[in-house]
Amino acid sequence: MEVLSQTVNILDNFNHIKTCKPSSRIFTAIPVVDFSDPDAKTKIVEACKEFGFFKVINHRVPIELVAKLESEAVKFFNLSQSDKENFGPPNPCGYGNRKIGPNGDVGWVEYLLFGSMNAQLILPGISENLWSLVNDYVSAVRNMVCEVLEMITEELKIGPKDVLSRLIKDEKSDSCFRLNRYPPCPEIQPVNGRTLIGFGEHTDPQILSVLRSNNTSGLQICLQDGTWVSVPPDHSSFFFNVGDSLQVITNGRFRSVRHRLLTHSLKSRVSMVYFGGPPLSEKITALSSLMEDGEERLYEEFTWSEYKKSAYKTRLGENRLGLFEKSAGH
């Protein structure tokens, strides 16, 4: 009854929250990239162009490390609400509950956001064990992201191998990491059987983001025709999202994927998301080595700091890149 009461309160207090009908379509065509496959780099580029999304297997990130971090995350989320709120609100890092960002977006989610400093992720006051596991995990995932970016560079033949990965390897990289917990949310009559959004539809503004979750459904992506499809859960693999910055860098060849998270009526969903961002001063623009003769840039050049500030002033579902399109009159 407590969960039901909380759900009703959210709907009463935040009547602008988005709801959607549960998708009946399980998407079985998610591109799968095996790091041991000689054609891995080709498959990554194809997936980035078609979906902006793919799954990586045989990734070499220790499963034991992943399991330990998830266990420690569950311990944190099982603390009393007052203890958890000692770490919040996230400004810029810390504990958040239901409220997503400063612009009125809400969801059926609680999270712990870690900010970066000199290639280390920080959040004052958390346990030493959780801090250590987060940094070990992020280091392993960062290496995986850099490997993917270098595969992309080789496949597209766009210059030095590290032309993209250097943005993440730089100790001033503005990357961040978030632990999420989506509590069970039973279907209730006030929303006529519709499903409450755990995290509303959006694109990630960074270069690449990497998601891993427990074996609970809820993640959906939007295909190019506008259809929302459900991604089958896979707790042993990693899911990669192309972000807005990579869409700009590739001049629209890669697609920043819109995605969202629906709640589950019975199971709690715990996820970990690494957002690979460039240094704040880095200029984001289409790579000249990728451009064909006569091809014009689709977006105005901007620094990551400028885009980050602009993106986080908007609501989740807005087209953040729209303000920087050449056609927007800039």
N, C-alpha and C positions, 0 to 999 in steps of 0.2 A: 504493500500500500504506500510505503514511503516513496518508492521510485515513481509510482503512478501519480502521487501528489506533486512531486517535483516536476514531472513532465507537464502536468496541467498548469502549474505555476509559470513555467517557461512560456507556454503558449499564451497564457493570459498577459504576462508582463512584456513579452516580446512578440506582439502580434504581426510584426513584419517578417518573422522568420520564414524561410523558404521551406515548402514541403513539396514532395513529388511522389508520383505513384511508383511503387517498386517495379523495377524492370524485370520482365520475365525472361529476357534474353541473356543467357550466359555466353560470353564471347569466348569462343574456343580458338580464335585465330590470332591470339596474342603472339607476336614474334618472340621466339626463344633463341637466345644467343648463348652458345656453348663456347667458353673461352678456350677450350682445347680444339675447336674447329678451325681449320685453316681459312675458312671463308667467313670467320666471325666478323671481320671489319666490314665486309660487303653487306652482311645481314644487318649490322648496326646502322649503316647509312641508309639502307632501304627502309628500315623500321622508323628512323627519324624523319624521313620524308613522308611516309605514308601515315603513320600514327603519332609520331612524337613520343613513342612509348614502346618499351620492350622489357623482356625478362632475361636475366642473366643466371646461368647455371654453371657449375664447375668454376666458381668464382674465387676460390682459394681464401676466402675470409673464414677463419675458424668458427665452426658451428658452436663450439664450446663457449667461445667469447660471446657470441650472439645470445646464447641461452642464459649465460650469467647476467648479462646486461638486462635482458627481459625480466629475469627473476628479481633483480634489484629495483627495476622500474615498478614492478607490481608491489614490492614492499613499500616504495614511496607512496604510490597511489592509495595504498591501504591505510596510510596514516590518517589520523583524525583530520577533519576539515580545517580546524583551527591551526593544527601543526603545519599543514600544507600551505595555508595562506600566509604563514610567516615568510615564505619565499616569493610572495607576489606583491603587487601585480607585475607582469613582465614589462620592465621598462629599463633597457630593452630586453633583458633576460629575466627569467623568474617563472613563477607558477601562475597559470591562468585557468579560469574555470568558466566555461560557457561563453564569455565574451571573447571575440576574436578580433584583435586590432582595436583602434580607437574610433571607428566610424559606424558603430552600431550593429555590426555583424555578430550573430550569436550562433551557437551550435550545442549539440548534446555531447560535449567533450570537455575534458580537463587535460592540461598539458604542462610540460616543463621545458622551457626554452633556454638553451645555452648559447651565449654569444661568444665570439672569437676574439682572441688577443694573442698576437705573435704565434699563430698556428696552434695555440692551446685553447680549448673551450673552457670557459669559466662560468661559475655560478656560485657566489659566496654562500657559505653555510651548509652546503650539502655534505653528505657523508664522504669520507675519503675513498671508500670502496666504490661508491657510485661515480665519483669524479674520475677515478682511475679507469674504471671500465668504459666510461663514455669516451675518454681520450684514446684508449686503446682501440675501441671500436671505430671511432672517427678516423684515426690514422689509417686503419685497414681499408675503410670505405673510400677515403680520399685517394689512396693508391689505386683502388679499382676505378674510380672516376677518371684519374689521370691516364690510366691504361686505355680506357674507352676513348677519351679525347685524342690520344695519340693514334689509335686505330682509325678514327675519323679523319685525322690529318693525313695519314698515309693513303687511305682510300680515295680521298678527294684530291690528293696531290696539291696541297695548298701551302707548301713551304716547309720550314724547319719542323721537325717532329714535335717540338714542344710549343708550337705557336699558340695552341689552345691550352694545353696542360699547364703551362707556366702561370696562367692566371689563377689556378687552384694551388699550385705548389708554392707560390709566393707567400712569404711569411705574413704579408699584409693582406692576404686573401680575406675577404669579408664573408666567410662561410659561417653557417650556423647549424644547429642541431636541435631537433625537437622530439621529445618523448610524448606520445599521446595515449590517452585512455578514453575509450568510448563505452560508457556503462551500458548494460542491457536496457533497452527501451521498449516495453511492450506496446503493441498496437492498442490504441484507445479510441473510444467512440467520438470524442470531440473533434478528431481530425478524420473521421469517416474511413478508418482503415488505411489512411495514407501514412507514409513512413517519415518520421522526423529526420531532418538532415543533421548528421553529426558534424560535418564540415562542408560548407556550401561550395558550389562550383566556382572554380578559379583556375588561373594559370600561375605557375611559379615564375617570379621575375628573374631568378638567377640563371646560371648557365645550364647546369644539370642538377637534378635532385634524385636521391636514391631512397627508396622506401622498402622497408622490411616490416612485416606484421606477423602476429600469431595466426593460427589457422582458422581465422574467422572472416566471413565474407563482409562486404560493404563497399569496397572500392569500385567506382565506376569511372569510365572515361567516355569522352564525347568523340565520335567518329567524324570524319570530314563532312558527312551528309547531315550532321546534327543529331544523329541517333545516340542515345545513351545506352551503354552496354556494361554489364557487370563483369568484373575481372575475377576469375576463380582464385581463391586464396592459395598461397604456397609459402609456407613458413620457412622453407629451406633455401629459397631463392631471393633475388633482389629485383625490384622493379625500378626502371629508369624513366624519368620524365624529362623531356626537352623543355627548357625554360625560355622565357621571353628573350633573354640576352643572346642565347644561341640562335634563336630565330633571326634576330637582327644581324648577327655575325655572318650567318649563311645567306643573308639577303632573302629570307623567306623560303629557302629550299627545305629547311627543317621546320617542323611545326611544333609550336608550343602547345602542349596538349591541355585541354580543359578537363578537369577531373573533380570529383566530389566524393564524399563519404556518407553512406547511409548507415543508420544505426541497425543493430541486430536486436530482435525481440528477446532473446534468451542469453546470448553470450556477450561477454565483455571483449572488446577488441583493443589490443595493445599494439602500437606501431612505433617505429623509429624512422625519422626522416632526416637525412643529411642534405643540406642545400649548399651546393658548390658555387660560391660567388667570387667575383674578381676583387682586386683592391679597389677601395673607394674612388681613387683618382683615375682608374683605368678608363680609357675612352672606348666606348662600345660603338662599333660601326661595321659595315660589311667589309670583309676581307677583300682587298683588291686582287689578290692572287686567285680568288674564286670567281671573280666577275668575268663575264664574257664581253667581247668587244661591243661597245654601244649600250651595254646594260647599265641602267641607272639604279642608284641606291633607293630602296623603298622607304628607308627611315633616316631621319636626321641623326647626326652623331650626337651622343650624349655620354657623360661620365656615369659610371655605376652609381655614384653618390646621387647624381641628379635623378636618375631613374628610380632608385630606391625611395627617395623622398617622395617623388611623384606617385609611385605605385602604392605606397602605404597611406596616401591621403584618400585613396579611392575605396569603394566597397569591393568586396571579394569578386563579385560577378562581372564587374565592369571591364571593358576592353582597355587595359592599361597602355598597350602599345599605340592605341589610336591617336593619342595626343602627339606622338612622334612620327606619324606617317607623313611622307612628303605631301600627300594629297590633302593633309589637314591644314595646309596653307603656311607651313613654317618656312 
